[in-house]
Amino acid sequence: MIAVIYFPGSNCESESRIACEAAGMKAEIIRWNAKVDLDAYAGFILPGCWSYEDRIRAGIIASLDPIMLKMKEQAKKGKPVLGICNGCQVLVESGMIPGNEDKAQMALAPNTNPLVSGYYCTWVKIKSVGARNAFNMLLEPGEIIDIPVAHGEGRFTTQKTHLLYRIEKNGQIAFQYCGSSGNIIESFPINPNGAMRNIAGVTNKEGNVLGIMPHPERGFFKRQLKEKVMKNFEDAMSLASAAKIFESMREYINNGNTLR
Amino acid sequence: MVILCVSLKVPDTTAITALHTMRALGFSVKNVERKEYYEFEISGDEESFKKRVVNADVLINANKHAYHFGIQGEGVKILVMDNEQGAGLLSTLKNRLGFKEIKSMKKGALWKLQTSEETAIQIADTLLCNKHYQGYRILQ
């Protein structure tokens, strides 16, 4: 069973649960303050949107919530933790990604965008890069995924100059924004928010925790995609490439939380 | 330099949440106030600018905001600013609203904490500021 953690202000928990179930994992939504034993769950999702209304800054209040201490313990046991958009912001603020220290080593700063100040939503392409992890096991290296972004603070950045080098070397950059042929161009519109190295998703060193700014649960079924060319209802309900992120999570769990 | 501080007349839910979080983290804080902080470098008459800028509704909505110029009040004052200041608001003020006298502008959040300075610094490091894209300083 996957626990989809619902903070006050989260609003993508239902779609995240549906994506888990369509990928073959049972899932239930649990409140951030529920008195439950997290040992009972095989994996966790921190869904998108605006936990605590982004008060002070996106993700900070949720990152300091007691449930995140329990989440860190679960991650240390090798269980998969997927943070999507605001969930990614929570993971960054808590230090769970890139995971070298118990505090924020990066930030998801306000977007830099020549067209739009603040919140920006569009379809982008991301490429699966980096080392094998719990969320790319069923993706080919370099596979391109059509996926939407919808955020105002999605720009991965850090003051630690060696950190970027270290996470690149470790293969912790899991996804990068790219063009239609997979080319990484570090400028708008291919990079929608100015993130360093076009980073769209980062894992911890062990590869079982992923924070990703685009929304895979919103590009899960073909019918959700921007380019809608569908033969029939069955085709429309079939899975798009973003579904492989959830399917990989299932595969990782079925493999006993190992990356074989 | 003109400093404008804008606060909410209605309860500030961000400050309330911040206070609850600080106490939940074990910090001893009596009260928290938060203001939007604007710092303008202008050419020309300061008093004339002040009279006009308070009517710029992108900064002050008279229905819900109070304001004052300069830094006021008791408590440890922590100013948090993004390292990279966006250009959108300045462009709106200069080009759409006609504030041609603004040479430059900075925006931040001014937190007033009723606690010790040492505790306030710990709170800034833990909660109020992410140093990977923001900075803070204590205002006297």
HADDOCK unambig.tbl for C-alpha pairs under 7 A between the chains (distance, minus, plus):
assign (segid A and resid 55 and name CA) (segid B and resid 14 and name CA) 5.25 0.50 0.50
assign (segid A and resid 56 and name CA) (segid B and resid 14 and name CA) 6.49 0.50 0.50
assign (segid A and resid 56 and name CA) (segid B and resid 128 and name CA) 6.60 0.50 0.50
assign (segid A and resid 60 and name CA) (segid B and resid 127 and name CA) 6.99 0.50 0.50
assign (segid A and resid 106 and name CA) (segid B and resid 132 and name CA) 5.86 0.50 0.50
assign (segid A and resid 107 and name CA) (segid B and resid 130 and name CA) 6.86 0.50 0.50
assign (segid A and resid 107 and name CA) (segid B and resid 132 and name CA) 5.60 0.50 0.50
assign (segid A and resid 107 and name CA) (segid B and resid 133 and name CA) 6.53 0.50 0.50
assign (segid A and resid 109 and name CA) (segid B and resid 133 and name CA) 6.25 0.50 0.50
assign (segid A and resid 117 and name CA) (segid B and resid 88 and name CA) 6.33 0.50 0.50
assign (segid A and resid 157 and name CA) (segid B and resid 132 and name CA) 6.73 0.50 0.50
assign (segid A and resid 158 and name CA) (segid B and resid 132 and name CA) 4.91 0.50 0.50
assign (segid A and resid 159 and name CA) (segid B and resid 132 and name CA) 4.95 0.50 0.50
